[in-house]
Amino acid sequence: MSLEIKTQDLGHSIAEVKEKNDFINSLLKELNHRVKNNLQLVSSLLNMQESKLEGKGEKESINIARNRIIAIGLIHQKLYSGDSNLNILLNDYVKELCEYLIQSADSKIYIRFDLHPEPIYTNVETTVHIGLIVNELITNSLKHAWSPDTNKKSIFIKTLLNQKNKLILTVSDNGNGFYEEKTVKSNTSFGLQLINSIIEQYSGKIEIKNEKGSIIKISMII
């Protein structure tokens, strides 16, 4: 009888834990849903503001800000539509973000991916930081890489995770080249300051090469 009672108690305890776990997961999904919707609202407000602007520089600034918001919004969309896992499949996220940025640029650009063969999962904070870096690098290529008369434009994205949990992100294009590395580190633009700030948080580094275009390699411990 005693064993039977203990078994019943254990069964009740497991059921209670499962119920609480389901409740917490439901709350997290609702939280991500609300964050996603709020970010979409901000993006829509920026769209409205952009439509009232006439200057090219002002419109460009609004577009850059909107893309940063969307880079974060995609994360919460994935968390809301996925399972209870609080980590993001980085491979899919990077690809989806890059494809969105290329499409939103309304330009015929060929993009090629060489993503790490095994799934890379990162937490929300790390994914946000990586997304912001990717956004800045792709945006920079879209703005500065090619002359107006360039016909064949291409961007190459590569991710690699080594055995020491160091993520190596490479973004390259076939454009006119990028700044020298020392210029990148001292540049006062918000985008490059943002990249440098994030890299420092992850004990990372940035390498710049100009070989038939720009090659930017960022390594960071995740």
Disulfide bonds with the S-S distance in Angstrom:
none
